[in-house]
Amino acid sequence: MDKISAMKVYVKVVEAATFTRAAEVLHTSAVYVTRMVQALESDLGVKLLIRTTRRSKPTDAGLRYYERCVALLRDLDEMDADAQASTGSKSGVVRVSMPSLVAKSTVIPDLPKFFASNPDIRLDISIADHHSDLIEEGLDCALRVGAVSEPGLVAKTVGHYKTLTYASPEYIRVHSEPLNLDDLSDHIGVSYALKSGRVRGWEFLEGSEVRSVQLKSAILVNDTDTYMACGLAGLGLIQGSTFILDAHVRAGRLCKVLSDYPLNPRPVSVVYVPNRTRPKRVDIFIDWLVDLYSIHRADQS
């Protein structure tokens, strides 16, 4: 048994609370995870986990062992990072999460330039419109749109998205264009369900005041790509970033409406767990994201 590998597996099981989830985070099988933990318990002669059909919880001894494992593995990571820094190594995988539209419209188009400058770095991109749990999902960092409220994370704001309201030419032909917020009583919106199950409301800036408006809706979706597709199909008004949706305006597929009533700009942040031994490749990717958004800042502000 490779004891260091077994310790890494055990730490992930404790953090993920299930063998199956730990296996997903480690990109391996639940059978392998089970065997590694069983081998570790056999080697120690101590029961580390209490297993149920739904969760795995550490025993008192298992919790103490977990804490020592975390400290030891952190020291080993620091040793590796110091060695890599001395040779200027930039190789390895960066695991990052980001929303679908952000990936497609902002990050992916510029990735050829990133890989040209950093040929030894590989990216594992997880597409998620909800806020991923960095520790549970084994992520190095995440790109977030909107306020960041999770405790224990560092959030580096890289830019802002200006958000407006849009309609397709077909929608305007059928329903006419709303010219002010009072006109919205005669209009239809595409509704968007957040991960919490709450339906996102319609808000506009009227002068310096935020005004909420109720819109009729014929469709509710919970995916940003589908939301945008509904707007393009003329199923209702949608709201979104000018940086993402203005390309459709230029192509004639969407029109800006109610431009005098924008929404509060939404911050774009790179978030990560504070860790002084973070691999150099992660810092390189984070710095690249900061530079990427600085280039587009004029379009986002």
Sequence and secondary structure as in RCSB ss.txt:
>XXXX:A:sequence
MDKISAMKVYVKVVEAATFTRAAEVLHTSAVYVTRMVQALESDLGVKLLIRTTRRSKPTDAGLRYYERCVALLRD
LDEMDADAQASTGSKSGVVRVSMPSLVAKSTVIPDLPKFFASNPDIRLDISIADHHSDLIEEGLDCALRVGAVSE
PGLVAKTVGHYKTLTYASPEYIRVHSEPLNLDDLSDHIGVSYALKSGRVRGWEFLEGSEVRSVQLKSAILVNDTD
TYMACGLAGLGLIQGSTFILDAHVRAGRLCKVLSDYPLNPRPVSVVYVPNRTRPKRVDIFIDWLVDLYSIHRADQ
S
>XXXX:A:secstr
  HHHHHHHHHHHHHHSSHHHHHHHHTS HHHHHHHHHHHHHHHTS  EEE SS EEE HHHHHHHHHHHHHHHH
HHHHHHHHHHHHT   EEEEEEE HHHIIIIIGGGHHHHHHH TTEEEEEEE SS   TTTTT SEEEEES    
TT EEEEEEEE EEEEE HHHHHHH    SGGGGGG BB EEB TTS B  EEEEETTEEEEE  B S EES HH
HHHHHHHTTSSBEEEEHHHHHHHHHTTS EEE TTS    EEEEEEE   TT  HHHHHHHHHHHHHHHHTHHHH
 
